[in-house]
Amino acid sequence: MYKLLIVDDEPLVREGLRMSISWEDYGFTVVGEASNGEEALSMIAALLPDVVITDMRMGIMDGLNLIHSIKKDYPKTQIIILTAYNEFTYAKAAIDNDVFAYISKPALNEEIISVFCRLRKKMDEASHIKNQLISYQNYRTDELLLQLLLNPKPSKTNIYDFTKCLNGSSVKKDFFIALLEIDVDKQTAYTPHTQHLSIVLSERLNYCLSINENCICKANLSLTDTALLVFTKSYDFQQQVLFLQDISEHFYNTTNTALTIGVSATFRSLTAIHHAYTQAQKAVAAKSRVGAGKIIDYMEISGLSTETPTLSTMEINEMIQNLARGEERLLKLAINKYFDSLGNRIVDIQIIKSTIIELATTTLQQVFSNSYTLQLVFGKNIRPASDIQELSTTEEIRTYTLTFFERILLNVQCMKSLQISMKQYSPIVSDAISYITANYAKDIKIADVASQLHISESRLMHSFKHETGKTFNNFLTEYRIRLAETIMKSGHYKLYEISTLVGYKNPITFRKAFCKIVGSIPSKYKQQGASDELS
């Protein structure tokens, strides 16, 4: 049934509309009546009707202002005008505000019923399309989750597609995997009775997923096994699994059959979904020891600390701020402090990996605007998520993390050496510098930049020299050479490659420019500043 609100300043009209038509026969139910627009808005906020039928001329707030307010705050609400005033202003307002119908008083019931039948058909079709979209979205999410559960090394595309299907804010939270197994004899698992149990569980899960405050999605692995991906803010295990207890108890009371539920540790990076799933599997398998029909915590049965240290969002942001300021000592201190906090305790290394993956990916997103600069700094297409997953010990992860940030500090130091701060420049000069930093590898001419900024060449030359103290060409040359220094320190490129990367087609021209600005020939400087490749 669609909810209908009647708005008219004449009580007899309202009563006539409500009593003279059997609304439920046509798919509507009257949920309220209002005598003016102001009263109607209060009722709309409380009742959220699907349809409002309103008069136009009323006291306090008329129909026209009511329609404007509804379309602004409740755009999906359908509106029908029922008025004795056939004025052009009202007709135009109806068209402008996408009002469904305009009915003149006095109107026969047959005319009103005809309008509402057309409206119901339209709303039914829209509802059907919406339900189809939701159904497809849920199916797609479940399908992608299943792929991540079974794939130890998911691709970036898999992660990206799955993230798109989720609520954007949810993927910033920690998550765990819960594996629900119906406790039936595996030899007779594929029977009509088991199929019935599977349907009962699926229906209960759909209900719980729709009302639970956490973002949850599920994947059906078999008739007896279902995996849940649960995003949560809570680090309290008992708090995390309250809704799982409700599912378990309801299922047992309904079917007289127990559920065993295995719960993984909590993770941050979606690349760890498969690992979390294997933990949940191990937890379920432990029912032979601890008993079926229980919620089994992987961390508990493995003898692991349930408080494996992680980095908070505040700590990650502070590290990135130290990086941006070039505070190498403070940054290394914070990294070592985290790894030292692990001590000799028994921890789940996957939680540590997940924590460092979040730190690395967040840093890359905030520091680098494009993949080209990223490749220059690291000498390759870096993939911290997959790289870190390949590591075996916390010390290996520590070494990787320190080296990772050393590479980025080189880029930060390059920008500092040029003393580039857009805040001190006018929009014209800032835009010109931005053009240089984005196109330094090309054959840049000041005429090209002036044309791009839609100003004269002479004006750009004057403004640039006045504000930076350098000519455009001198600034471009210095930027290229300072960037070349940064690339040399990484130790990943030969000199002729560096020359091309920073915009010099002729190595001799590059050598002269480098020597003039740095005071040393490139080959000698490179030998002094070479470093090992990031492993």
N, C-alpha and C positions, 0 to 999 in steps of 0.2 A: 504493500500500500504506500502511495505517495502522500506526504503530509501537505495539507492545504490550510492557509490562513486567509480569512476573509476580513477586508478592511473597508469600512463604509461608515459615514457619520450618521446614517439613518438606521435605528435599531430594527425597524420593520424590514428593511432591505436585507440586513444581515440575517435575520431570522428566516426570511423567505428563502434566501439562498441555501441556508443550512438545512431547512426542513423539507423544502419542496423537491429536492433531488436526492435520490438514493446514491450518494457518492461512492459508497463501497462497491456498488455494482459496476462502477467504472474505474475502480482501482485507486480511489482517493479516500482519505479520511480527514474530516475537519478537526484540526487540533487547537484552533483558537479563533477569536474575533477581536478586532480592534476598531475604535471609533475615529482614530486619526493617525497620521503618519508617525508621530512621536511614540504613541502607545504601541504601534505596530513594530517599530524598530526594537523596542524592549522585548516584545514577545518573540521576534525573529531571533534575537540573541539567545533566548532561552530554549525555544522550540526547534529552531533550524528547519523551517518548513521547506519543502521542495518547490511549492508553488504559492504565489501570493496573488489574489484577485483583489483589485483595489479601485475605489472611486477616485476621481481627480480633485474635485473641489471639496475640501474638508478644512476644519479649523485647526489651529495650533501648527500643524504641518500638513501641507496638501500632498496630493498624490504625486505631483511632479518631483518635489524634493525627496519624497519617499523613494521613488524609483531611482533617482540619482544615488541615494545612500545605499540602496540594495545592490545596485550594480557595482558600486565601489567596494563594499565590504563583503558581499555575498554574491559574487559574479555567476555562480552556478544556479542560483535560484531563478526559476521561471516566473515571469510576470504577465498577468492578463489584466487589461484595463476594462472596467465596466462603468460607464459614465453616461449621463444625459446630455453632456456638453460636447457637441461635435465641433470643436474649435480646431483650427489648423495648427495652433501651437501644441495642442495635446497630441495630435496625429503625428506631427514632426518629432515630438519627444519620444513617442512610441517607436518610431523608426530608428532614431538616433541611439536609443538605449536597447535596441534589439528585444523589444517587448514581443511576446509570442502572438498576442491577439488583442484587438481593439473592438469591444462590444458596446453597442449603443443601447441605452435604456429607453423605453422598456424592452426587455429581451425575453423571448419565449424560452422555456426550459430546453426545448429541442435544440435551439441555437447554441445555448451554453453547453449542453451535453456534447454537441458535435465538436465544439472547440476543444473541450477537455479530452474527447476521444482521440483527436488528432495529436494533442499534447502528450497523452499517455504513449501513443505509438512512437513518437519522437524520443521520449525519455526511455522507453523500453529498449529501443535500438541503441541509444547512447550507452545505457547500462550494460547491454549485451557486449558491445564493443569493448567497454572498459573492463568487464570481467574476463573477456578473452585476452586482453593485453596483460592483465594481472596474472592470469593462468599461465600465459606464455613466459612472462617474466619469472614466475616462480619455477617453472619447468627449466628454463635456461639457467637460473641460479643453481638449482639442484644438480643439473648436468655438469656445470663448471666445477662445482664443489666436489663432485665425484671424481673428476679428472685430477684435481689437486690432491685428494686423499690418496689416490693410487699412484701418483707420479712423484718419485723421490726428487727429481730435478725439474720443476715446472719452468716453462719459459716465461719471459717478460710478458708475452702476449696473453698467456693463460692468466697471469696475475692481473694484468690490466683489464681484461674482459670481465673477470670475476669482480674486481673492484667497482667497475661501472654498474654492475647489477646490485651492488650493496648501497646502503645509505652511506654517503660520503663521510659523515662524522663517525660512523661506527668503526671504520677500518683504522681509526687512530687509537682505538682501545685495545687492551689485552684480550686474548681469546683462549679458549680451551676446547678440546674435542671430547664429546661424551658419546660413547658407543653403547647403544641399547640392544641387548640380546634377549629375545623371548626364550625362556627356559623350557624348551620342548626337546624330545628325543630327536637327535639329528637324523637318525635313520628313517624317521617318519615325518620329517619336516615338511614335505610337500604334500600335505593332505588338505582336504576342504576345511578341517578344523583349524589348521595352522594358517590357512589363507584368511579365515575369519578373524583370528587373533591379530594378524598383520593389519587388517582393515581397521579393527578397533583401535589399535595403537596409533595408526596413521591419523585417524580422525581426532584422537585426543591430542596428538602432537600439533596438528593444524590449529586446534583451539588454543593450546598453550602458547604457540608461537604468535598468535594474533593478539594476545593480551599481555604477553610478557614485556617488561620494560627494556630488557636487553634485546639487541639485534640477534636473531637466531635464524639459521637456515639448516635444512636437513638434506640428506642424501640416503635413499633406500639402497642398501647394499645387497639384500636378499630378503626373502619372506620373514626371516627371523632377526636380521640385523639392520639397524638404522643408525647413522652417524649424525650427530648434531654439532654444528659450529656455533659456539656461543661467545659473543663479545661481552665483556664485563668490566666494570670498574673495581670490583671487589677483589681483594687478595685473601679474604677469609673463605676457606674452603666450605665451611658449613653454610655460609651465606650464598656462595656460588651455586650450591646444589639443592637449595630449598625447592625450586620448581621441579627438579628431577625426582625428589621424594614424592611430590604431589602426583607426578605422572605415574610413578611406580605403584603408589597406593591405589590410585584410581583404576589402573589396569588390573591389579590383583582383585580388587573388589568387584570389578565388572566381569572378569573372565576366570577367576580362581586360578590364574597362572602367574608365576613370578617373572619379574624382569631383573636381569643382572646388568648393572650399568658401570662401565669402566670410564674413569675420568682422567685425562692427561694433565700434565703441568700447564701453567699459563705461558703464553708466548705473545710476541709483538709482531713479528714479520710473517706475512702470509706465506712466505716461502717455507715456513716450518710446519705447514698444515699436515703434510705426509708424516713428518716425524711425530707430531702430536697424535696422529691417528694410530701409529704403531705403538705408542705408549698406552693409548686407550685399549688396544687389542691385548696388550700384555696384562693390563689390569683385569679385563674380562676373563682372560685365561687363568688368572689366579683364583677363580671361584672354586676350583678343585681343592684349594687349600683353605680359603677363608669362608667358603659356603656360597651357594647360589642365592639369587634374590636380594643381593645387597648392592649398595653403591660403593665401588672400590676405587680408592685413590692411588694412582700409579706412584706418586711421590712417597706415599706411606709404605706400600709393599716393597719398594725399591730401597728403602732406608735412606732416601735422599732428604736433604734439608728442604722444607717447604718455604724457606726464606732465602732462596738463591738471590743474591743482590742484583738489582737492576738499576738503570739510570732513570731518574725522573725527567719529565719534560723540562723542568726548570734547570736541571743539571746539564741536559743536552744543549739548551739555549745558551747557558753560560759558557760552555765550551766553544760554541760557534761564535759568540761575541768575542771571546779571547782570540780566536782565530782571525776574525775580521780586524781586530786591533793589532795583530801581529805579535801577541803576547805568547811567544813560544814556551817560555818557562812555565807560565801558569797553565797553559794547555797540557803540556806533558805531565805536570804535577797532578792535574785532575784525572788524566787517563791512568796514570800509575796508581793513584789513590783508589780508583775503582777496582783495578786488578789486585791490588794489595788487600782489599777488603774481602776477597775470596778466601784468602788464607789457606789453611789446610783442611777446611771443611769439605764435606762431601756435597757437591753441587751438581746440578743438571747442566752440562755444557751447552745443551741446545738453548737454554734460557739465556746464557751468556752470549751465544751467537746471535740470537734474536735481538738482544739489547744492542750489540755493536752494529748489527745491520741497520737498525733504526737510526743510530747515531750517524753512520756513514751516509745513508741515503738522504737523511734530512739535511746533512751538511752539503752534499752535492747539489741538492735542489735550491738551497739558499745562496750558495756561493757562485755557481756556474750558470750562466744564462744560455749556453749552447754546448753541444757535444764537441764542437771543433776545439774550443778552448780547453775543454776537459781532456781531450786526447793529447793536446800539446803538453799539458802539465804531467800527465801520467805516462805518456808514450804509448798508449794503447787504449782500446775501448775497455774501460774498467767496469767490472760488474761486482760490486762489493757483496751483494747477496749470495751469488754463487761462489765467489772466491772464499768468503768466510765459511760457507758450509763445507768446503773441502778441508778445512783445518781440523786438527785432531785434539790439540791441548790448549789450555787457557794461555800458556806462554806464547804459543804460536799466534793466537788471536791478539795478544798484547803487542807483539812485534809488528804484526800487520797493521794494527791501529796506529801505532806511533809512526811507522813509515808512511802510511796513508796521509796523515796530517802534515808530515814534513814536506811531502810533495805539494800540498795545497798552500802551505806557508810560503813556498817559493813564489807562487803566483801573487799572493798578498803582498809580499815584499817588493815584487816588480811594480805593482801599482803604487806602493808607498815611495819607491825610489823616484818615481815621476811626480810625486806629490799631486796626484790627480784627485781632486775633490770637486764634484760638480756644483756643490753648494756655493762655491766662491765665484762662479762664472754666470754670465747672463745666459738666457735661453739660447741665443744664437751660437755662442761659443761652446756651450754645453752640448748642443746638437752636433756641432762640428767635431768635437772630441768623440762623441758617441759614434759618429760616422767612421772616424779613424779606427777606433777600437773594434769595430765590426768588419772593416774592410781593409785593414792594414796589409793583407797578403796580396791585394790587387794593386794595379798601377793607378794609384790615386793622384788626381790633379785637383788643385784648389778650385778650378772652374767647375769640376764635377760636383764638388760639395756645395758651392755657391748656387748652382742650378738646383740641386736637391733641396736647399733651404729657401729657394725663391728670393735670393737677395743678390746684389751686385758683387762681383769679385773683389772690387776695391774696398767695399764696406766690410766684407768678411776679413780681408787681409788686415785692415786697420783695427777692427775689434779684436781679432785674435792676438795680434802683437801687443795691443794695449793691455789686455787682460792677463795673458799668460807670460808676457815678457819674451816670447819666442815667436819667430815666424812660423807660419803653417808648416812649411817644409822641414824646418828644424825640429819642430815638435813631432812630426811624423817619423823623422829619422830616429830621434831619441827613443820614441815608443818602440819602434821596431828593434832597435839594438838592445834595449832593456829586456824586451821579451825574449830576444835571442839568448841573453844571459841566463834567463830562467830556464829555457829549454836545454841549454848546455849543462846546467847543474843536474838535470835529470839523468844525463848520460845515455839517452836512448837514441840519439840521432848523430849522423855524420855531419861535418861542417857544411858540405854542399847541400844537404837536405835542410839544415837549419836556415841557410841562406834563402832557399826557395820558400820555406814555410813563412818567413817574416816579410816576404815581398821583394826579394832581390833576385832577379834572374841571372845577374852577372856576379859570380863569387868574388871577383876582384873589387867591384864596387862595394860589396858587403864588407870585405876585409878592410878597406880604407875607412869606411864609416865606423866600423867597430873600433878600430885602433884610435880614431880621433876622439870618440866619446868615452871609451873604457880605458884607453891608455896602454893597451896590450893587444897583440895580434890574437885572433880567435883561437888558433891552435894551441898557443901557450896558455891562454885563459882556460880553455877546455880541459887541458891536462891537470891544471890546478884544481878545477872545480868538479871533476867527474865524480859520480856517485853510483852506487849499485842500483840495479833495476828493482822496482817494486815487485816483490814476489807474491 
